[in-house]
Amino acid sequence: MSISDKARRFDQAARRERLEGPDMIQKNKAVRYPPGDTRVFEVQSAATGDGVYNCYEQTLDATEWDDKTGNDKFDDKDATEVEVFNLLESDPEAIYKGMLAKGDRIRAWQMADDEGESRWAGVPTTGGFVRRAKTTQAAPADTKITANLIGQDGAEITDVLGANIDVYCDIAGGGNLNAAIPRLTNDFEFSVYNLNGKWYCAFGFQASEDCDCYEVP
C-alpha cells in the first residue's frame, strides 16, 4: 500500500471518529426522541377530590379504523379504574360540581406530586367548558335551576355523573327565575358552561319584559 493510500485511510478513520463522537450531530441523520407517555381515558365516575375522576384507559379498535357508520373507535383496555385529574379544574369554586360527565374522555400523562407520587393528569378531549343540558324543573324562586347534562351520545344523563347539576343564571335587574324572561320550563334544553367547577347558563335573563308601547293617535 502506497503512502498516499495510507494517508487517505487515516483521514477517513479520523473523519468517522469525529462524526460519530458524542458532541457531533450528523446533518443527514435524523435525531429521534422517545415519545411521551400520553394516554386517553374515559370518565366513569367522580373520585375523591375536586376535578379527579375514576376512568378506564382506552385503546384504539383496529377493526373500526376504517369505519364510516359512526362506530366508536375506542374500547376500554380493561375494567381497572385509574384516577385522572382534569387540569381545567385545578382551582374550583367552594360550591363544586364536576365539569366532566360519564363517557367524557381525557388525554392525560403522568406527573409527580410534591411527595414524589406519580399521578395521571390531563385535559379533556370531550366535555370541555360549554355543553348542552336539560332542565329538570320549571323556573324556581331562585337564581339557579337544576339540570342534567347531555352526554356524548346525545342522550340526557339522568342517574350518573352529570345528573342534577345546579346551573346559576345572571338576571339583569335582580329577582328570581320564576319572574324573569325568558321563562324556563321543565325539559328545556339550553347551553351551559363550567367555570372552576361551577355551572352557569350561557345566556342572560331580565327581570321584566321591556315594552315599547305605541298608542294609536
ZADO-1210 file (C-alpha; in nm, 4 decimals, padded with zeros to 6 digits):
<atoms>
<atom x="00.0000" y="00.0000" z="00.0000" code="MET" pos="1"/>
<atom x="00.1353" y="00.3362" z="-00.1011" code="SER" pos="2"/>
<atom x="00.1928" y="00.6211" z="00.1417" code="ILE" pos="3"/>
<atom x="-00.0927" y="00.8185" z="-00.0219" code="SER" pos="4"/>
<atom x="-00.3368" y="00.5281" z="00.0295" code="ASP" pos="5"/>
<atom x="-00.2362" y="00.5003" z="00.3975" code="LYS" pos="6"/>
<atom x="-00.2865" y="00.8742" z="00.4422" code="ALA" pos="7"/>
<atom x="-00.6292" y="00.8604" z="00.2788" code="ARG" pos="8"/>
<atom x="-00.7432" y="00.5759" z="00.5072" code="ARG" pos="9"/>
<atom x="-00.6129" y="00.7624" z="00.8112" code="PHE" pos="10"/>
<atom x="-00.8133" y="01.0724" z="00.7106" code="ASP" pos="11"/>
<atom x="-01.1274" y="00.8626" z="00.6576" code="GLN" pos="12"/>
<atom x="-01.0949" y="00.6980" z="01.0006" code="ALA" pos="13"/>
<atom x="-01.0392" y="01.0331" z="01.1695" code="ALA" pos="14"/>
<atom x="-01.3472" y="01.1791" z="00.9954" code="ARG" pos="15"/>
<atom x="-01.5669" y="00.8867" z="01.1084" code="ARG" pos="16"/>
<atom x="-01.4473" y="00.9303" z="01.4658" code="GLU" pos="17"/>
<atom x="-01.5399" y="01.2975" z="01.4632" code="ARG" pos="18"/>
<atom x="-01.8826" y="01.2390" z="01.3082" code="LEU" pos="19"/>
<atom x="-01.9740" y="00.9591" z="01.5485" code="GLU" pos="20"/>
<atom x="-01.8499" y="01.1445" z="01.8542" code="GLY" pos="21"/>
<atom x="-02.0981" y="01.2443" z="02.1275" code="PRO" pos="22"/>
<atom x="-02.0639" y="01.6156" z="02.0513" code="ASP" pos="23"/>
<atom x="-02.1317" y="01.5882" z="01.6802" code="MET" pos="24"/>
<atom x="-02.4787" y="01.5845" z="01.5193" code="ILE" pos="25"/>
<atom x="-02.4815" y="01.4475" z="01.1669" code="GLN" pos="26"/>
<atom x="-02.6768" y="01.6661" z="00.9305" code="LYS" pos="27"/>
<atom x="-02.8019" y="01.3727" z="00.7250" code="ASN" pos="28"/>
<atom x="-02.9113" y="01.1618" z="01.0216" code="LYS" pos="29"/>
<atom x="-03.2486" y="01.2136" z="01.1949" code="ALA" pos="30"/>
<atom x="-03.2391" y="01.2733" z="01.5685" code="VAL" pos="31"/>
<atom x="-03.5173" y="01.0803" z="01.7408" code="ARG" pos="32"/>
<atom x="-03.6633" y="01.1485" z="02.0809" code="TYR" pos="33"/>
<atom x="-03.8611" y="00.8983" z="02.2882" code="PRO" pos="34"/>
<atom x="-04.2390" y="00.9602" z="02.2627" code="PRO" pos="35"/>
<atom x="-04.4164" y="01.0994" z="02.5675" code="GLY" pos="36"/>
<atom x="-04.6364" y="00.8551" z="02.7548" code="ASP" pos="37"/>
<atom x="-04.9757" y="01.0136" z="02.6899" code="THR" pos="38"/>
<atom x="-05.2920" y="00.8065" z="02.7061" code="ARG" pos="39"/>
<atom x="-05.6649" y="00.8505" z="02.6599" code="VAL" pos="40"/>
<atom x="-05.9037" y="00.7757" z="02.9473" code="PHE" pos="41"/>
<atom x="-06.2829" y="00.7621" z="02.9643" code="GLU" pos="42"/>
<atom x="-06.4629" y="00.9013" z="03.2687" code="VAL" pos="43"/>
<atom x="-06.6697" y="00.6549" z="03.4703" code="GLN" pos="44"/>
<atom x="-06.7443" y="00.8346" z="03.7964" code="SER" pos="45"/>
<atom x="-06.6235" y="01.1066" z="04.0310" code="ALA" pos="46"/>
<atom x="-06.3312" y="01.0169" z="04.2545" code="ALA" pos="47"/>
<atom x="-06.2447" y="01.1732" z="04.5891" code="THR" pos="48"/>
<atom x="-06.1144" y="01.5243" z="04.5294" code="GLY" pos="49"/>
<atom x="-06.2254" y="01.8129" z="04.3095" code="ASP" pos="50"/>
<atom x="-06.1539" y="01.7504" z="03.9417" code="GLY" pos="51"/>
<atom x="-06.0422" y="01.3893" z="03.9965" code="VAL" pos="52"/>
<atom x="-06.2268" y="01.1144" z="03.8091" code="TYR" pos="53"/>
<atom x="-06.2293" y="00.7355" z="03.8038" code="ASN" pos="54"/>
<atom x="-06.1520" y="00.6384" z="03.4443" code="CYS" pos="55"/>
<atom x="-06.0902" y="00.3430" z="03.2155" code="TYR" pos="56"/>
<atom x="-05.7869" y="00.3584" z="02.9883" code="GLU" pos="57"/>
<atom x="-05.8799" y="00.3468" z="02.6188" code="GLN" pos="58"/>
<atom x="-05.7355" y="00.1515" z="02.3262" code="THR" pos="59"/>
<atom x="-05.7936" y="00.2092" z="01.9559" code="LEU" pos="60"/>
<atom x="-06.0063" y="-00.0597" z="01.7929" code="ASP" pos="61"/>
<atom x="-05.8198" y="-00.1664" z="01.4788" code="ALA" pos="62"/>
<atom x="-06.1333" y="-00.3121" z="01.3174" code="THR" pos="63"/>
<atom x="-06.3085" y="00.0251" z="01.3471" code="GLU" pos="64"/>
<atom x="-06.0250" y="00.2300" z="01.1947" code="TRP" pos="65"/>
<atom x="-06.1883" y="00.2469" z="00.8506" code="ASP" pos="66"/>
<atom x="-06.5440" y="00.2518" z="00.9812" code="ASP" pos="67"/>
<atom x="-06.7814" y="00.5056" z="00.8261" code="LYS" pos="68"/>
<atom x="-07.1028" y="00.4093" z="01.0071" code="THR" pos="69"/>
<atom x="-07.0426" y="00.6053" z="01.3275" code="GLY" pos="70"/>
<atom x="-06.8994" y="00.3320" z="01.5484" code="ASN" pos="71"/>
<atom x="-06.6779" y="00.4317" z="01.8398" code="ASP" pos="72"/>
<atom x="-06.3097" y="00.3801" z="01.7609" code="LYS" pos="73"/>
<atom x="-06.2187" y="00.3381" z="02.1281" code="PHE" pos="74"/>
<atom x="-06.2557" y="00.0367" z="02.3561" code="ASP" pos="75"/>
<atom x="-06.1899" y="00.0022" z="02.7275" code="ASP" pos="76"/>
<atom x="-05.8463" y="-00.1506" z="02.7796" code="LYS" pos="77"/>
<atom x="-05.9852" y="-00.3299" z="03.0855" code="ASP" pos="78"/>
<atom x="-06.2122" y="-00.2649" z="03.3833" code="ALA" pos="79"/>
<atom x="-05.9331" y="-00.1260" z="03.6007" code="THR" pos="80"/>
<atom x="-06.0217" y="00.2190" z="03.7320" code="GLU" pos="81"/>
<atom x="-05.7488" y="00.4839" z="03.7168" code="VAL" pos="82"/>
<atom x="-05.7730" y="00.8197" z="03.8924" code="GLU" pos="83"/>
<atom x="-05.7184" y="01.1035" z="03.6441" code="VAL" pos="84"/>
<atom x="-05.7089" y="01.4753" z="03.7293" code="PHE" pos="85"/>
<atom x="-05.8620" y="01.7296" z="03.4901" code="ASN" pos="86"/>
<atom x="-05.6231" y="02.0273" z="03.4819" code="LEU" pos="87"/>
<atom x="-05.9099" y="02.2618" z="03.3926" code="LEU" pos="88"/>
<atom x="-06.0475" y="02.2062" z="03.7437" code="GLU" pos="89"/>
<atom x="-05.7319" y="02.2885" z="03.9385" code="SER" pos="90"/>
<atom x="-05.8852" y="02.5800" z="04.1307" code="ASP" pos="91"/>
<atom x="-06.2573" y="02.5074" z="04.1728" code="PRO" pos="92"/>
<atom x="-06.5277" y="02.7059" z="04.3467" code="GLU" pos="93"/>
<atom x="-06.6192" y="02.6123" z="04.7033" code="ALA" pos="94"/>
<atom x="-06.9595" y="02.5003" z="04.5712" code="ILE" pos="95"/>
<atom x="-06.8201" y="02.2343" z="04.3434" code="TYR" pos="96"/>
<atom x="-06.9810" y="02.0358" z="04.0635" code="LYS" pos="97"/>
<atom x="-06.7590" y="01.8383" z="03.8297" code="GLY" pos="98"/>
<atom x="-06.7012" y="01.9675" z="03.4782" code="MET" pos="99"/>
<atom x="-06.6996" y="01.6219" z="03.3204" code="LEU" pos="100"/>
<atom x="-06.9699" y="01.3576" z="03.2857" code="ALA" pos="101"/>
<atom x="-06.9673" y="00.9823" z="03.2379" code="LYS" pos="102"/>
<atom x="-06.8354" y="00.8991" z="02.8904" code="GLY" pos="103"/>
<atom x="-06.6200" y="01.2112" z="02.8535" code="ASP" pos="104"/>
<atom x="-06.2567" y="01.1488" z="02.7616" code="ARG" pos="105"/>
<atom x="-05.9300" y="01.2945" z="02.8903" code="ILE" pos="106"/>
<atom x="-05.5875" y="01.2917" z="02.7245" code="ARG" pos="107"/>
<atom x="-05.3506" y="01.2504" z="03.0181" code="ALA" pos="108"/>
<atom x="-04.9879" y="01.1985" z="03.1120" code="TRP" pos="109"/>
<atom x="-04.8061" y="01.1212" z="03.4357" code="GLN" pos="110"/>
<atom x="-04.6902" y="01.3966" z="03.6703" code="MET" pos="111"/>
<atom x="-04.5135" y="01.3683" z="04.0043" code="ALA" pos="112"/>
<atom x="-04.6667" y="01.5446" z="04.3036" code="ASP" pos="113"/>
<atom x="-04.4593" y="01.7205" z="04.5699" code="ASP" pos="114"/>
<atom x="-04.4216" y="01.3920" z="04.7614" code="GLU" pos="115"/>
<atom x="-04.2884" y="01.2074" z="04.4582" code="GLY" pos="116"/>
<atom x="-04.6034" y="01.0066" z="04.3871" code="GLU" pos="117"/>
<atom x="-04.6904" y="00.9618" z="04.0190" code="SER" pos="118"/>
<atom x="-05.0339" y="01.0953" z="03.9158" code="ARG" pos="119"/>
<atom x="-05.2287" y="01.0960" z="03.5900" code="TRP" pos="120"/>
<atom x="-05.3309" y="01.4482" z="03.4820" code="ALA" pos="121"/>
<atom x="-05.4505" y="01.5984" z="03.1561" code="GLY" pos="122"/>
<atom x="-05.7159" y="01.7898" z="02.9651" code="VAL" pos="123"/>
<atom x="-06.0471" y="01.6709" z="02.8197" code="PRO" pos="124"/>
<atom x="-06.0810" y="01.5852" z="02.4529" code="THR" pos="125"/>
<atom x="-06.4597" y="01.5838" z="02.5002" code="THR" pos="126"/>
<atom x="-06.6715" y="01.7632" z="02.7582" code="GLY" pos="127"/>
<atom x="-06.4911" y="02.0925" z="02.7977" code="GLY" pos="128"/>
<atom x="-06.6357" y="02.4260" z="02.9035" code="PHE" pos="129"/>
<atom x="-06.9598" y="02.4645" z="02.7049" code="VAL" pos="130"/>
<atom x="-07.2135" y="02.1870" z="02.6560" code="ARG" pos="131"/>
<atom x="-07.5849" y="02.1169" z="02.6369" code="ARG" pos="132"/>
<atom x="-07.8086" y="02.0463" z="02.9338" code="ALA" pos="133"/>
<atom x="-08.1801" y="01.9919" z="03.0009" code="LYS" pos="134"/>
<atom x="-08.3704" y="02.1416" z="03.2937" code="THR" pos="135"/>
<atom x="-08.5334" y="01.9072" z="03.5433" code="THR" pos="136"/>
<atom x="-08.7713" y="02.1661" z="03.6894" code="GLN" pos="137"/>
<atom x="-08.9660" y="02.4738" z="03.5944" code="ALA" pos="138"/>
<atom x="-08.8209" y="02.8156" z="03.6753" code="ALA" pos="139"/>
<atom x="-08.7918" y="02.8271" z="04.0582" code="PRO" pos="140"/>
<atom x="-08.7965" y="03.1160" z="04.3050" code="ALA" pos="141"/>
<atom x="-08.4175" y="03.1171" z="04.2903" code="ASP" pos="142"/>
<atom x="-08.1313" y="03.2270" z="04.0667" code="THR" pos="143"/>
<atom x="-08.0219" y="02.8697" z="03.9948" code="LYS" pos="144"/>
<atom x="-08.2016" y="02.5767" z="03.8334" code="ILE" pos="145"/>
<atom x="-08.1305" y="02.2024" z="03.8330" code="THR" pos="146"/>
<atom x="-08.0487" y="02.0288" z="03.5053" code="ALA" pos="147"/>
<atom x="-07.8999" y="01.7153" z="03.3537" code="ASN" pos="148"/>
<atom x="-07.6079" y="01.7297" z="03.1122" code="LEU" pos="149"/>
<atom x="-07.6417" y="01.5860" z="02.7629" code="ILE" pos="150"/>
<atom x="-07.3907" y="01.3018" z="02.7210" code="GLY" pos="151"/>
<atom x="-07.1507" y="01.2349" z="02.4368" code="GLN" pos="152"/>
<atom x="-07.4088" y="01.0021" z="02.2825" code="ASP" pos="153"/>
<atom x="-07.6653" y="01.2827" z="02.2692" code="GLY" pos="154"/>
<atom x="-07.8805" y="01.1328" z="02.5455" code="ALA" pos="155"/>
<atom x="-07.9765" y="01.3046" z="02.8696" code="GLU" pos="156"/>
<atom x="-07.7765" y="01.1851" z="03.1711" code="ILE" pos="157"/>
<atom x="-08.0232" y="01.1051" z="03.4471" code="THR" pos="158"/>
<atom x="-07.8622" y="00.8807" z="03.7080" code="ASP" pos="159"/>
<atom x="-07.4811" y="00.9032" z="03.6907" code="VAL" pos="160"/>
<atom x="-07.2092" y="01.1668" z="03.6899" code="LEU" pos="161"/>
<atom x="-07.3510" y="01.4712" z="03.5105" code="GLY" pos="162"/>
<atom x="-07.7041" y="01.4464" z="03.6516" code="ALA" pos="163"/>
<atom x="-07.8729" y="01.7010" z="03.8797" code="ASN" pos="164"/>
<atom x="-07.6271" y="01.9866" z="03.8383" code="ILE" pos="165"/>
<atom x="-07.7050" y="02.3368" z="03.9654" code="ASP" pos="166"/>
<atom x="-07.6932" y="02.5955" z="03.6862" code="VAL" pos="167"/>
<atom x="-07.6537" y="02.9555" z="03.8036" code="TYR" pos="168"/>
<atom x="-07.8204" y="03.2296" z="03.5993" code="CYS" pos="169"/>
<atom x="-07.7481" y="03.6006" z="03.5593" code="ASP" pos="170"/>
<atom x="-08.0681" y="03.8062" z="03.5900" code="ILE" pos="171"/>
<atom x="-08.0337" y="04.1710" z="03.4897" code="ALA" pos="172"/>
<atom x="-08.2238" y="04.3869" z="03.7353" code="GLY" pos="173"/>
<atom x="-08.2274" y="04.1166" z="04.0040" code="GLY" pos="174"/>
<atom x="-08.5035" y="03.8815" z="04.1120" code="GLY" pos="175"/>
<atom x="-08.5597" y="03.5101" z="04.0596" code="ASN" pos="176"/>
<atom x="-08.6052" y="03.2888" z="03.7567" code="LEU" pos="177"/>
<atom x="-08.9802" y="03.2443" z="03.8132" code="ASN" pos="178"/>
<atom x="-09.0224" y="03.6170" z="03.7427" code="ALA" pos="179"/>
<atom x="-08.7557" y="03.6501" z="03.4724" code="ALA" pos="180"/>
<atom x="-08.7625" y="03.6451" z="03.0954" code="ILE" pos="181"/>
<atom x="-08.7114" y="03.4161" z="02.9151" code="PRO" pos="182"/>
<atom x="-08.9151" y="03.1912" z="03.1476" code="ARG" pos="183"/>
<atom x="-08.7536" y="02.8500" z="03.1815" code="LEU" pos="184"/>
<atom x="-08.9725" y="02.5413" z="03.1770" code="THR" pos="185"/>
<atom x="-08.9111" y="02.1770" z="03.2663" code="ASN" pos="186"/>
<atom x="-08.7257" y="01.9745" z="02.9973" code="ASP" pos="187"/>
<atom x="-08.5889" y="02.2919" z="02.8379" code="PHE" pos="188"/>
<atom x="-08.2602" y="02.2227" z="02.6531" code="GLU" pos="189"/>
<atom x="-08.0028" y="02.5012" z="02.6705" code="PHE" pos="190"/>
<atom x="-07.6293" y="02.5738" z="02.6691" code="SER" pos="191"/>
<atom x="-07.4317" y="02.5834" z="02.9927" code="VAL" pos="192"/>
<atom x="-07.0666" y="02.6324" z="03.0717" code="TYR" pos="193"/>
<atom x="-06.8402" y="02.5364" z="03.3594" code="ASN" pos="194"/>
<atom x="-06.6003" y="02.7744" z="03.5294" code="LEU" pos="195"/>
<atom x="-06.3850" y="02.6434" z="03.8144" code="ASN" pos="196"/>
<atom x="-06.6302" y="02.3679" z="03.8973" code="GLY" pos="197"/>
<atom x="-06.9468" y="02.5824" z="03.8874" code="LYS" pos="198"/>
<atom x="-07.2110" y="02.5650" z="03.6129" code="TRP" pos="199"/>
<atom x="-07.3590" y="02.8792" z="03.4572" code="TYR" pos="200"/>
<atom x="-07.6277" y="02.9449" z="03.1982" code="CYS" pos="201"/>
<atom x="-07.4729" y="03.0572" z="02.8685" code="ALA" pos="202"/>
<atom x="-07.7288" y="03.3371" z="02.8186" code="PHE" pos="203"/>
<atom x="-07.8733" y="03.6099" z="03.0397" code="GLY" pos="204"/>
<atom x="-08.2178" y="03.6940" z="03.1724" code="PHE" pos="205"/>
<atom x="-08.4010" y="04.0133" z="03.2561" code="GLN" pos="206"/>
<atom x="-08.6350" y="04.0800" z="03.5446" code="ALA" pos="207"/>
<atom x="-08.9250" y="04.2011" z="03.3327" code="SER" pos="208"/>
<atom x="-09.0021" y="04.2393" z="02.9649" code="GLU" pos="209"/>
<atom x="-08.9251" y="04.5765" z="02.8084" code="ASP" pos="210"/>
<atom x="-09.2291" y="04.7321" z="02.6447" code="CYS" pos="211"/>
<atom x="-09.2115" y="04.9854" z="02.3627" code="ASP" pos="212"/>
<atom x="-09.5777" y="05.0722" z="02.3683" code="CYS" pos="213"/>
<atom x="-09.7472" y="05.2521" z="02.0798" code="TYR" pos="214"/>
<atom x="-10.0786" y="05.4331" z="02.1150" code="GLU" pos="215"/>
<atom x="-10.2967" y="05.4948" z="01.8147" code="VAL" pos="216"/>
<atom x="-10.3498" y="05.8743" z="01.7836" code="PRO" pos="217"/>
</atoms>
